[in-house]
Amino acid sequence: MLDEVPVTAVDPRPHALAVPRAGSDSGRFGTSAAPAAPAAGRRRLAEQLRAYVALMKLRVVELLLVATVPTMILAAGGFPSLRDVLVTLVGGTLAAGSANALNCYIDRDIDAVMHRTERRPLVTGAVTPRQALVFGLGLGGVSVALFAALTNLLAAGLTLATIAFYVLVYTLLLKRRTPQNIVWGGAAGCMPVLIGWAVVTGSLSWAPVVLFGVIFLWTPPHYWPLAMRFRDDYAAAGVPMLPVVASDVTVARQVVAYSWAMVACSLLLWPVAGTGAVYAVAAVVLGGAFLLEAHRLLARAGSGARGAGLKPMRLFHGSISYLSLLFLAVAIDPLLH
């Protein structure tokens, strides 16, 4: 575009306009706007690529993959095949990116009224709805085909079920209708551990089911503090997140209840999977720290604290550290046996 072409500096010397630069075929003035066109095209292409990557919400994907590789190590009783790990990471990233892109396509109306999401590509117009839909469906198709061709049909089927559940059940059915949306919708975020286990073993067992349960129970105390922080955004968008329709004390009580259930579930892995002392100690210590922060949130809510005084983001950020370190222990434990 013409308005994107940089202005060429003019030589202040009197003879500058009369003498062409050596080796230049651009005419007597020695300048040309033509080289700027490819640069502008490259900039537009880079911006378009960044917009598509933003649709995939890779920060969310990173957290899911943190749980997948340790689960594969546990399933293999050591280091799994590098090929299986790479296929699972690439396929899992594509699958999660597909679900997230389709979520952005469906939720573009509410994203436009929420400050937290108002810069997403579909809201700014960097990507059209049709482009986002095609992109999301394409990523999903490639991910399922990749698992089917390079791993096994069980892993491919679980991948397809994950995408379908997140888009159809959570985004379309639950998100705008029930305060428990994130509870049941969070099941999609638990599926990577089942997929990773299926890639390594070709089957499922109780160990990945326990890990599924840990992430399932972790999701409400992870996400509800975030929803407390952005309560006004969700209210403006008409999304009935629990913090929108319930008091802070009610939300904090449920956070505490889910936190206790999560810690109890994490301890089940010890007898079910035969993990050793490393995992057991990590589960107890990390679980204790998580419960302490959850109860602090309840205490602040009970004292009538609101807004910044409630400090819900402390638990939100702490929950990310909890899950990352717990699954690090899952990975380390079998390597020490």
C-alpha positions as CSV (number, residue, x, y, z in Angstrom):
1,M,0.0,0.0,0.0
2,L,1.2,3.5,-0.8
3,D,0.8,4.8,2.7
4,E,3.1,2.1,4.0
5,V,6.0,3.0,1.7
6,P,8.8,4.7,3.7
7,V,9.7,8.2,2.7
8,T,13.2,8.3,1.1
9,A,15.5,10.9,2.7
10,V,16.4,13.8,0.4
11,D,20.0,14.7,0.1
12,P,20.3,18.4,1.1
13,R,23.1,19.1,-1.3
14,P,22.2,21.3,-4.3
15,H,23.4,18.7,-6.9
16,A,21.7,15.7,-5.3
17,L,18.7,15.8,-7.5
18,A,20.7,16.2,-10.7
19,V,23.0,13.2,-10.4
20,P,21.7,9.6,-10.4
21,R,23.4,7.2,-8.0
22,A,25.9,4.8,-9.4
23,G,24.5,1.6,-10.6
24,S,20.9,2.8,-10.3
25,D,18.4,2.3,-13.1
26,S,15.6,4.1,-11.3
27,G,15.9,7.4,-13.4
28,R,17.5,10.7,-12.8
29,F,16.3,11.0,-9.2
30,G,18.0,7.8,-8.1
31,T,15.0,6.7,-6.0
32,S,12.2,4.2,-6.3
33,A,9.2,3.0,-4.3
34,A,9.3,-0.4,-5.9
35,P,11.6,-2.1,-3.3
36,A,9.2,-1.2,-0.6
37,A,6.4,-3.3,-2.1
38,P,8.0,-6.7,-1.3
39,A,8.8,-5.5,2.2
40,A,5.2,-4.4,2.8
41,G,4.0,-7.8,1.5
42,R,6.3,-9.6,3.9
43,R,5.0,-7.5,6.8
44,R,1.5,-8.3,5.9
45,L,2.3,-12.0,5.6
46,A,4.0,-11.9,9.0
47,E,1.0,-10.2,10.5
48,Q,-1.3,-12.7,9.0
49,L,0.8,-15.6,10.3
50,R,0.8,-14.1,13.8
51,A,-3.0,-13.8,13.7
52,Y,-3.4,-17.4,12.8
53,V,-1.0,-18.4,15.6
54,A,-3.0,-16.3,18.0
55,L,-6.1,-18.2,17.1
56,M,-4.5,-21.4,18.4
57,K,-3.9,-19.9,21.9
58,L,-0.5,-21.6,22.3
59,R,-0.1,-20.5,25.9
60,V,-3.0,-22.7,26.8
61,V,-1.6,-25.5,24.7
62,E,1.8,-25.4,26.5
63,L,0.1,-26.2,29.8
64,L,-1.6,-29.2,28.3
65,L,1.6,-30.6,26.7
66,V,3.3,-30.2,30.1
67,A,1.1,-33.0,31.3
68,T,1.3,-35.2,28.2
69,V,5.0,-36.0,28.1
70,P,5.3,-37.0,31.8
71,T,2.3,-39.3,31.3
72,M,4.0,-41.0,28.3
73,I,7.1,-41.5,30.5
74,L,5.0,-43.1,33.2
75,A,3.3,-45.3,30.6
76,A,6.7,-46.4,29.2
77,G,8.3,-46.9,32.5
78,G,11.2,-44.8,31.2
79,F,11.8,-42.7,28.1
80,P,9.3,-43.4,25.4
81,S,10.1,-43.4,21.7
82,L,11.3,-40.0,20.5
83,R,9.1,-40.5,17.4
84,D,6.1,-41.1,19.5
85,V,6.8,-38.0,21.6
86,L,7.3,-35.8,18.6
87,V,4.1,-37.1,16.9
88,T,2.1,-36.6,20.1
89,L,3.5,-33.0,20.7
90,V,2.8,-32.0,17.1
91,G,-0.5,-33.7,16.8
92,G,-1.6,-32.5,20.2
93,T,-0.6,-28.9,19.4
94,L,-2.6,-29.1,16.2
95,A,-5.6,-30.6,17.9
96,A,-5.7,-28.0,20.7
97,G,-5.1,-25.3,18.2
98,S,-8.0,-26.5,16.2
99,A,-10.3,-26.5,19.2
100,N,-9.2,-23.1,20.2
101,A,-9.6,-21.6,16.7
102,L,-13.1,-23.0,16.4
103,N,-13.8,-21.6,19.9
104,C,-12.7,-18.2,18.7
105,Y,-14.9,-18.5,15.6
106,I,-18.0,-19.3,17.7
107,D,-17.3,-16.8,20.5
108,R,-16.3,-13.9,18.4
109,D,-19.4,-12.0,19.5
110,I,-18.6,-12.2,23.2
111,D,-14.9,-11.7,22.6
112,A,-15.7,-8.3,21.2
113,V,-17.2,-7.1,24.5
114,M,-14.7,-8.5,26.9
115,H,-11.5,-6.5,27.6
116,R,-9.5,-9.7,28.1
117,T,-10.3,-10.9,24.6
118,E,-10.9,-7.7,22.6
119,R,-7.6,-8.0,20.7
120,R,-8.2,-11.5,19.4
121,P,-7.8,-11.7,15.6
122,L,-11.5,-12.2,14.8
123,V,-12.4,-9.1,16.8
124,T,-9.7,-6.9,15.2
125,G,-10.5,-8.2,11.7
126,A,-7.0,-9.6,11.2
127,V,-8.7,-12.9,10.3
128,T,-12.2,-13.3,8.8
129,P,-14.7,-15.7,10.3
130,R,-14.5,-18.0,7.2
131,Q,-10.7,-18.1,7.4
132,A,-10.9,-19.0,11.1
133,L,-13.4,-21.8,10.4
134,V,-11.4,-23.3,7.6
135,F,-8.2,-23.0,9.6
136,G,-9.7,-24.7,12.7
137,L,-11.3,-27.5,10.7
138,G,-8.1,-28.0,8.8
139,L,-5.9,-28.2,11.9
140,G,-8.3,-30.8,13.4
141,G,-8.3,-32.9,10.3
142,V,-4.5,-32.9,10.0
143,S,-4.1,-33.8,13.7
144,V,-6.5,-36.8,13.6
145,A,-4.9,-38.0,10.4
146,L,-1.4,-37.7,11.9
147,F,-2.3,-39.8,15.0
148,A,-4.1,-42.4,12.8
149,A,-1.2,-42.8,10.4
150,L,1.7,-42.6,12.8
151,T,0.4,-44.0,16.2
152,N,-2.9,-45.9,16.5
153,L,-6.6,-45.6,16.0
154,L,-7.3,-45.3,19.8
155,A,-5.2,-42.1,20.0
156,A,-6.7,-40.7,16.8
157,G,-10.3,-41.4,18.1
158,L,-9.5,-39.7,21.5
159,T,-8.1,-36.7,19.6
160,L,-11.3,-36.4,17.5
161,A,-13.4,-36.8,20.6
162,T,-11.4,-34.0,22.4
163,I,-11.9,-31.5,19.6
164,A,-15.6,-32.4,19.3
165,F,-16.3,-32.2,23.0
166,Y,-14.6,-28.8,23.4
167,V,-16.3,-27.2,20.5
168,L,-19.8,-28.9,20.6
169,V,-20.3,-29.6,24.3
170,Y,-18.4,-26.8,26.0
171,T,-18.4,-23.9,23.6
172,L,-21.8,-24.4,22.0
173,L,-23.9,-26.1,24.7
174,L,-22.5,-25.3,28.2
175,K,-20.5,-22.0,28.1
176,R,-23.5,-19.7,27.8
177,R,-26.0,-21.7,29.7
178,T,-24.7,-22.9,33.0
179,P,-22.4,-21.7,35.8
180,Q,-20.9,-25.2,35.8
181,N,-19.7,-24.7,32.2
182,I,-16.0,-24.8,33.1
183,V,-16.4,-27.9,35.2
184,W,-17.7,-30.2,32.5
185,G,-16.1,-28.4,29.7
186,G,-12.8,-28.8,31.4
187,A,-12.9,-32.5,30.5
188,A,-11.5,-31.7,27.1
189,G,-8.4,-30.3,28.8
190,C,-7.9,-33.6,30.5
191,M,-7.8,-35.7,27.4
192,P,-4.1,-35.2,26.5
193,V,-3.1,-37.6,29.3
194,L,-5.3,-40.3,27.8
195,I,-4.0,-39.6,24.3
196,G,-0.4,-39.8,25.5
197,W,-1.0,-43.0,27.3
198,A,-2.8,-44.5,24.3
199,V,0.1,-43.6,22.0
200,V,2.6,-45.5,24.1
201,T,0.6,-48.5,25.1
202,G,-2.2,-48.7,22.6
203,S,-4.7,-49.0,25.4
204,L,-5.9,-47.3,28.6
205,S,-5.7,-48.2,32.3
206,W,-6.5,-46.8,35.7
207,A,-3.3,-44.7,35.9
208,P,-4.2,-42.3,33.1
209,V,-7.8,-42.2,34.4
210,V,-6.4,-40.9,37.8
211,L,-4.3,-38.3,36.0
212,F,-7.4,-37.3,34.0
213,G,-9.2,-36.9,37.3
214,V,-6.4,-34.7,38.7
215,I,-6.7,-32.2,35.8
216,F,-10.5,-32.4,35.8
217,L,-10.7,-31.5,39.5
218,W,-7.9,-28.9,39.1
219,T,-9.7,-27.0,36.4
220,P,-12.4,-25.2,38.6
221,P,-9.9,-23.9,41.2
222,H,-7.6,-22.9,38.4
223,Y,-10.2,-21.1,36.3
224,W,-12.7,-19.6,38.8
225,P,-10.1,-17.3,40.4
226,L,-9.4,-15.9,36.9
227,A,-13.2,-15.5,36.4
228,M,-13.4,-13.7,39.7
229,R,-10.7,-11.3,38.5
230,F,-12.6,-10.7,35.2
231,R,-16.1,-11.0,36.6
232,D,-17.3,-7.7,34.9
233,D,-16.1,-8.9,31.5
234,Y,-18.1,-12.1,31.7
235,A,-21.1,-10.3,33.0
236,A,-21.0,-7.8,30.2
237,A,-20.8,-10.7,27.7
238,G,-23.7,-12.6,29.3
239,V,-21.6,-15.6,30.2
240,P,-22.8,-17.1,33.5
241,M,-19.5,-18.0,35.0
242,L,-19.9,-19.0,38.7
243,P,-18.3,-15.8,40.0
244,V,-20.9,-13.8,38.0
245,V,-24.0,-15.5,39.5
246,A,-22.7,-16.4,43.0
247,S,-21.1,-14.6,45.8
248,D,-17.3,-14.7,46.4
249,V,-17.8,-16.8,49.5
250,T,-19.8,-19.4,47.5
251,V,-17.2,-19.5,44.8
252,A,-14.3,-19.8,47.3
253,R,-16.1,-22.6,49.1
254,Q,-16.4,-24.6,45.8
255,V,-12.7,-23.8,45.0
256,V,-11.7,-25.3,48.4
257,A,-13.9,-28.4,47.8
258,Y,-12.5,-29.1,44.4
259,S,-9.0,-28.5,45.7
260,W,-9.4,-31.1,48.4
261,A,-10.8,-33.6,45.9
262,M,-7.9,-32.8,43.5
263,V,-5.3,-33.5,46.1
264,A,-7.0,-36.7,47.2
265,C,-7.1,-37.9,43.6
266,S,-3.5,-37.0,43.0
267,L,-2.5,-39.3,46.0
268,L,-4.4,-42.2,44.3
269,L,-1.7,-42.4,41.6
270,W,0.7,-43.8,44.2
271,P,-1.0,-47.1,44.8
272,V,-2.6,-47.3,41.3
273,A,0.5,-46.7,39.2
274,G,3.1,-48.0,41.8
275,T,4.9,-44.6,41.8
276,G,7.7,-44.2,44.4
277,A,8.5,-41.8,47.1
278,V,9.5,-38.9,44.8
279,Y,5.9,-38.6,43.5
280,A,4.3,-39.2,46.9
281,V,6.3,-36.5,48.6
282,A,5.7,-34.1,45.7
283,A,2.0,-34.7,45.7
284,V,1.7,-34.1,49.5
285,V,3.9,-31.0,49.5
286,L,2.4,-29.4,46.4
287,G,-1.1,-30.4,47.5
288,G,-0.6,-28.8,50.9
289,A,0.6,-25.5,49.3
290,F,-2.4,-25.5,47.0
291,L,-4.9,-26.1,49.8
292,L,-3.3,-23.4,51.9
293,E,-3.8,-20.8,49.1
294,A,-7.3,-22.0,48.4
295,H,-8.2,-21.6,52.1
296,R,-6.6,-18.1,52.1
297,L,-8.9,-17.2,49.2
298,L,-11.9,-18.4,51.3
299,A,-10.7,-16.4,54.3
300,R,-10.4,-13.2,52.3
301,A,-13.8,-13.7,50.7
302,G,-15.3,-14.4,54.1
303,S,-13.8,-11.1,55.5
304,G,-15.6,-9.2,52.8
305,A,-12.6,-8.4,50.6
306,R,-13.4,-7.4,47.0
307,G,-11.5,-6.6,43.9
308,A,-7.7,-6.4,44.4
309,G,-8.1,-7.2,48.1
310,L,-9.5,-10.7,47.2
311,K,-6.2,-11.6,45.4
312,P,-7.7,-14.4,43.3
313,M,-4.8,-14.3,40.8
314,R,-2.5,-15.7,43.4
315,L,-4.3,-19.0,43.3
316,F,-4.6,-18.8,39.5
317,H,-0.9,-18.4,39.0
318,G,-0.1,-20.9,41.8
319,S,-2.3,-23.5,40.2
320,I,-0.2,-23.4,37.0
321,S,2.9,-24.0,39.1
322,Y,1.2,-26.8,41.0
323,L,0.2,-28.7,37.9
324,S,3.6,-28.2,36.2
325,L,5.6,-29.4,39.2
326,L,3.2,-32.3,39.9
327,F,3.6,-33.7,36.4
328,L,7.4,-33.1,36.6
329,A,7.3,-35.5,39.6
330,V,5.3,-37.9,37.4
331,A,8.1,-37.8,34.9
332,I,11.0,-38.1,37.3
333,D,9.6,-40.9,39.5
334,P,9.7,-43.8,37.0
335,L,13.2,-42.7,35.8
336,L,14.5,-43.3,39.4
337,H,13.2,-46.8,39.7
